[in-house]
């Protein structure tokens, strides 16, 4: 092959390579502002790229007004492109002008349906504007374009939880969990949503799955299980769970906090027994509560209420006073003591405690009661 032909071939190959590189650089530049490549038949391509590039530079330097002018110029020379409107939306978003941001993001997606980043930002803005259903539509359109976009799926979870659509939330969580079975966040969300739906057994299954992955229970799952049983008034299971926390040393509560929880659980049982008139049983439960944590003032108030109901006035006042000595400032405790003294015709003492109750929590009822007590001692002012 003659040298001349070789030179001609070399020039041809080099020229083709140069053209390919230039086209690739244009694609990269287009992607740099999260938009699709401009239409190849755009006669204003060079001007469009120049405006966009300058707008991006100014945006990165926080010169929003100047950047906006560049993006508007890009939109003027290429009105069929959605990318300039997307970048305008980012500026409005940064300036917290959310209504304008929503409008231009919608225009961006309308002009460039493949501009997936715009759907994501549109959904975020609509969630801020308290339009969760619109946000869900936007994120679903994104997932139509990118079915495996994990960030979009996680954001969709947030939207579904905001809407309160537990069925769709759980379906998506299960899909994510199947792809990442050791993800504790997914398991915890599944458990807590089941709790909200009062699906106790299902919730326990998810909590058990968490515990199988984390035997040391760093998220205090067992304490959550305890509160679930406690709120359902399944006290034997609640106490069993707390005892397991003590025996295994799992979780982050510590022994003192666990003992306080056990005391509270026994106290709640005492309250139920008292309300049913089972006073001896109530005393037994209260004593067990104090055995686990003698520093819970409200347990002594429970004793005071119980003894007052039995007519054991001195013991009632003794336990109520213990409650106050421990720093209790609950207005109802002062009011209960006032009622006891009133029943003993000690109106001065009753008035003293009623006034302390009213100072803590003013109410028309207590104010009227104070007036009644003042009348009993001849104070009509």
DOVO-803999 format. One line per 10 residues: number of its first residue (from 1); their letters; for each residue x, y, z of C-alpha. Coordinates in steps of 0.25 Angstrom, whole numbers, plus 5000, padded with zeros to 4 digits. Example, Ala and Ser with C-alpha at 12.3 -4.5 7.8 and 13.67 -1.06 7.14 Angstrom:
2
1) as) 5049,4982,5031 | 5055,4996,5029
This chain:
381
1) xxxxxxxxxx) 5000,5000,5000 | 5006,5013,4996 | 5009,5024,5007 | 4999,5033,5001 | 4988,5023,5003 | 4992,5020,5017 | 4992,5035,5020 | 4978,5036,5014 | 4973,5024,5022 | 4980,5029,5035
11) xxxxxxxxxx) 4973,5043,5033 | 4960,5037,5031 | 4960,5028,5043 | 4965,5039,5052 | 4954,5048,5047 | 4944,5037,5050 | 4950,5035,5064 | 4950,5050,5066 | 4935,5051,5062 | 4931,5040,5071
21) xxxxxxxxxx) 4939,5046,5083 | 4932,5060,5080 | 4918,5053,5080 | 4921,5045,5093 | 4926,5058,5100 | 4912,5064,5096 | 4905,5052,5102 | 4913,5054,5115 | 4911,5069,5115 | 4896,5066,5114
31) xxxxxxxxxx) 4896,5056,5125 | 4903,5065,5134 | 4891,5073,5136 | 4882,5061,5138 | 4875,5062,5125 | 4875,5054,5112 | 4883,5057,5100 | 4878,5069,5092 | 4871,5065,5079 | 4881,5062,5068
41) xxxxxxxxxx) 4873,5071,5058 | 4874,5083,5067 | 4880,5094,5059 | 4883,5102,5071 | 4891,5091,5078 | 4903,5098,5081 | 4896,5110,5087 | 4888,5101,5095 | 4900,5094,5101 | 4907,5107,5103
51) xxxxxxxxxx) 4895,5113,5111 | 4893,5100,5119 | 4908,5099,5122 | 4909,5113,5127 | 4896,5112,5135 | 4901,5099,5142 | 4914,5107,5146 | 4906,5118,5151 | 4897,5109,5159 | 4909,5102,5165
61) xxxxxxxxxx) 4914,5115,5170 | 4900,5119,5176 | 4898,5130,5166 | 4883,5126,5164 | 4878,5138,5157 | 4889,5138,5146 | 4888,5123,5145 | 4873,5125,5143 | 4875,5134,5131 | 4884,5124,5125
71) xxxxxxxxxx) 4874,5113,5126 | 4863,5122,5121 | 4872,5125,5109 | 4874,5110,5106 | 4859,5108,5107 | 4857,5119,5097 | 4867,5113,5086 | 4862,5099,5089 | 4847,5100,5094 | 4846,5085,5091
81) xxxxxxxxxx) 4856,5081,5102 | 4851,5079,5117 | 4865,5080,5123 | 4865,5095,5124 | 4852,5094,5132 | 4858,5084,5141 | 4869,5092,5144 | 4860,5104,5147 | 4852,5095,5156 | 4865,5092,5164
91) xxxxxxxxxx) 4867,5107,5166 | 4853,5109,5171 | 4855,5097,5180 | 4867,5103,5186 | 4860,5116,5188 | 4848,5109,5194 | 4839,5114,5184 | 4832,5101,5183 | 4820,5104,5175 | 4828,5110,5164
101) xxxxxxxxxx) 4838,5098,5165 | 4826,5088,5164 | 4821,5096,5151 | 4834,5095,5144 | 4837,5081,5148 | 4824,5077,5142 | 4828,5084,5129 | 4841,5077,5129 | 4835,5063,5130 | 4824,5067,5119
111) xxxxxxxxxx) 4835,5071,5109 | 4845,5060,5113 | 4838,5048,5118 | 4851,5041,5120 | 4857,5051,5129 | 4855,5042,5141 | 4862,5052,5152 | 4851,5062,5149 | 4840,5052,5154 | 4848,5049,5167
121) xxxxxxxxxx) 4849,5064,5170 | 4835,5067,5166 | 4830,5056,5176 | 4839,5062,5187 | 4833,5076,5184 | 4819,5071,5184 | 4821,5064,5197 | 4826,5077,5203 | 4813,5083,5197 | 4805,5073,5204
131) xxxxxxxxxx) 4801,5066,5191 | 4805,5052,5195 | 4795,5045,5184 | 4802,5054,5173 | 4815,5051,5178 | 4812,5036,5177 | 4808,5038,5163 | 4821,5045,5160 | 4829,5034,5166 | 4822,5023,5159
141) xxxxxxxxxx) 4825,5030,5146 | 4839,5029,5150 | 4838,5015,5153 | 4832,5012,5140 | 4845,5017,5134 | 4854,5011,5144 | 4848,4999,5150 | 4860,4995,5159 | 4863,5009,5164 | 4865,5006,5179
151) xxxxxxxxxx) 4865,5020,5184 | 4851,5023,5177 | 4845,5011,5183 | 4850,5015,5197 | 4844,5029,5194 | 4831,5023,5190 | 4831,5016,5203 | 4831,5029,5210 | 4820,5034,5202 | 4811,5022,5204
161) xxxxxxxxxx) 4814,5023,5219 | 4810,5038,5218 | 4797,5034,5211 | 4794,5023,5221 | 4793,5012,5210 | 4798,5000,5219 | 4794,4990,5209 | 4803,4996,5198 | 4814,4999,5208 | 4815,4985,5213
171) xxxxxxxxxx) 4815,4980,5198 | 4826,4989,5195 | 4834,4986,5208 | 4833,4971,5205 | 4838,4973,5191 | 4850,4980,5196 | 4852,4970,5208 | 4852,4959,5198 | 4864,4966,5190 | 4871,4969,5203
181) xxxxxxxxxx) 4866,4959,5214 | 4876,4964,5225 | 4871,4978,5224 | 4867,4982,5238 | 4860,4995,5234 | 4850,4987,5225 | 4847,4977,5236 | 4845,4988,5246 | 4836,4996,5237 | 4828,4983,5234
191) xxxxxxxxxx) 4827,4980,5249 | 4822,4994,5253 | 4812,4995,5242 | 4806,4982,5246 | 4805,4988,5260 | 4798,5000,5255 | 4788,4990,5248 | 4787,4982,5262 | 4792,4970,5255 | 4799,4965,5267
201) xxxxxxxxxx) 4803,4951,5263 | 4808,4957,5249 | 4816,4968,5257 | 4823,4957,5266 | 4827,4949,5254 | 4835,4961,5248 | 4840,4965,5262 | 4845,4950,5263 | 4852,4951,5250 | 4859,4964,5255
211) xxxxxxxxxx) 4864,4957,5267 | 4869,4945,5259 | 4878,4955,5252 | 4882,4963,5264 | 4882,4954,5277 | 4887,4965,5285 | 4875,4973,5281 | 4882,4987,5279 | 4868,4993,5274 | 4861,4989,5287
221) xxxxxxxxxx) 4851,4980,5280 | 4848,4972,5292 | 4844,4985,5299 | 4835,4988,5288 | 4829,4974,5289 | 4827,4977,5304 | 4820,4990,5302 | 4811,4983,5292 | 4807,4972,5302 | 4805,4983,5313
231) xxxxxxxxxx) 4796,4991,5304 | 4788,4979,5301 | 4788,4976,5316 | 4794,4963,5314 | 4803,4965,5327 | 4808,4951,5328 | 4815,4952,5315 | 4819,4966,5317 | 4826,4962,5330 | 4832,4950,5323
241) xxxxxxxxxx) 4838,4958,5312 | 4844,4968,5322 | 4850,4956,5330 | 4856,4951,5317 | 4863,4965,5315 | 4869,4964,5329 | 4873,4949,5328 | 4880,4951,5314 | 4885,4965,5316 | 4880,4969,5302
251) xxxxxxxxxx) 4876,4982,5298 | 4880,4996,5302 | 4871,4999,5314 | 4880,4994,5326 | 4875,4987,5338 | 4870,4999,5346 | 4861,5003,5334 | 4856,4989,5332 | 4852,4988,5347 | 4845,5001,5346
261) xxxxxxxxxx) 4837,4995,5334 | 4834,4983,5342 | 4829,4992,5354 | 4820,4999,5344 | 4814,4986,5339 | 4811,4981,5353 | 4805,4995,5356 | 4796,4994,5344 | 4791,4981,5349 | 4788,4987,5363
271) xxxxxxxxxx) 4780,4998,5356 | 4772,4988,5349 | 4769,4980,5362 | 4766,4993,5369 | 4756,4997,5358 | 4749,4983,5360 | 4748,4984,5375 | 4759,4974,5377 | 4766,4982,5388 | 4775,4971,5394
281) xxxxxxxxxx) 4780,4967,5380 | 4782,4982,5377 | 4791,4983,5390 | 4799,4971,5386 | 4801,4976,5372 | 4805,4990,5377 | 4815,4983,5387 | 4822,4976,5376 | 4823,4988,5368 | 4830,4995,5380
291) xxxxxxxxxx) 4839,4983,5381 | 4844,4985,5367 | 4845,5001,5368 | 4842,5008,5381 | 4845,5021,5374 | 4833,5022,5366 | 4824,5033,5373 | 4811,5029,5366 | 4811,5015,5372 | 4810,5022,5386
301) xxxxxxxxxx) 4798,5030,5380 | 4792,5017,5376 | 4793,5012,5391 | 4787,5025,5395 | 4775,5024,5386 | 4773,5010,5391 | 4774,5013,5406 | 4764,5025,5404 | 4754,5016,5397 | 4755,5006,5409
311) xxxxxxxxxx) 4753,5018,5419 | 4767,5016,5424 | 4769,5031,5424 | 4782,5032,5432 | 4789,5022,5423 | 4783,5029,5411 | 4789,5042,5415 | 4802,5035,5419 | 4804,5029,5405 | 4799,5042,5398
321) xxxxxxxxxx) 4810,5050,5405 | 4820,5040,5402 | 4817,5042,5387 | 4818,5057,5389 | 4831,5056,5397 | 4837,5049,5384 | 4834,5061,5376 | 4821,5058,5370 | 4814,5070,5364 | 4802,5063,5358
331) xxxxxxxxxx) 4790,5072,5361 | 4780,5060,5363 | 4789,5056,5375 | 4787,5069,5382 | 4772,5069,5379 | 4770,5054,5384 | 4777,5059,5397 | 4768,5071,5398 | 4755,5062,5396 | 4761,5053,5408
341) xxxxxxxxxx) 4762,5066,5417 | 4749,5071,5413 | 4742,5058,5417 | 4749,5060,5431 | 4743,5074,5431 | 4757,5079,5431 | 4753,5090,5421 | 4766,5098,5423 | 4775,5086,5419 | 4766,5083,5408
351) xxxxxxxxxx) 4766,5097,5403 | 4782,5097,5404 | 4783,5085,5395 | 4772,5089,5385 | 4779,5102,5383 | 4792,5095,5380 | 4784,5086,5370 | 4778,5098,5363 | 4792,5105,5363 | 4798,5093,5355
361) xxxxxxxxxx) 4786,5092,5345 | 4775,5102,5346 | 4761,5098,5343 | 4747,5103,5345 | 4743,5090,5353 | 4755,5092,5363 | 4752,5107,5363 | 4738,5105,5367 | 4742,5094,5377 | 4752,5104,5384
371) xxxxxxxxxx) 4740,5114,5385 | 4732,5103,5392 | 4743,5101,5402 | 4744,5116,5405 | 4729,5116,5407 | 4731,5105,5417 | 4741,5113,5426 | 4733,5126,5424 | 4742,5133,5414 | 4732,5139,5404
381) x) 4742,5149,5397
